[in-house]
Amino acid sequence: MTNTTRYERLAERNLFDEFLALRDTQRRQRETAEIIARGKEIPEELNRQGYMKWYMGPMLDDIVMKTFIIYVQRIPAGSRSGKQLFQGHQVGFIWKGGPGYTVIDDVRYDWDRWDVLQIPLKVKGVVVQHFNDSDDDIEIIFTSLNHAHSASIDRGSGFEQLEDCPEYRARPR
């Protein structure tokens, strides 16, 4: 086994041809990619953050555009989301239910149905958790730019799940 440097390995490749091959792969994917994300057909998952339906995201390879991350988060009556540290720069539209509130860096922000929640962009990140004060489920539509592959998921501030939502139970590995 020889120890080759990164540059020696690069010299053995043709990056322009690989770039064209990537273009061709993307073109083929777009030919059959979904143009309409049908909410009734999208499965709801229960993860550490809560109940979520993913419409657009960096893990979805069968959609036409990857520019945005869009998901709906459902918070059951009297419950809460998980608590996260992330960079922020996210918008949430309270679509169904309310009232509730969001705690951003230990400051409480009350909201109700039809309100828009703006989670600020902070270099060192923000700590965020959402709470449902009502007797009905709340659904919040979240969107942000998809920087997962260009600037990484951490985006320099970290991305950590600090607390799980109460409904989540870790699956054994």
Secondary structure, 3 states (H helix, E strand, C coil): CCCCCHHHHHHCCCHHHHHHHHHHHHHHHHHHCECCCCHHHCCCEEECCEEEEEEECCCCCCECCCCEEEEEEEECCCCECCEEEECCCEEEEEEECCCEEEEECCEEEEECCCCEEEECCCCCCEEEEEEECCCCCEEEEEEEECCCCCCCCCCCCCCEEEECCCCCCCCCC
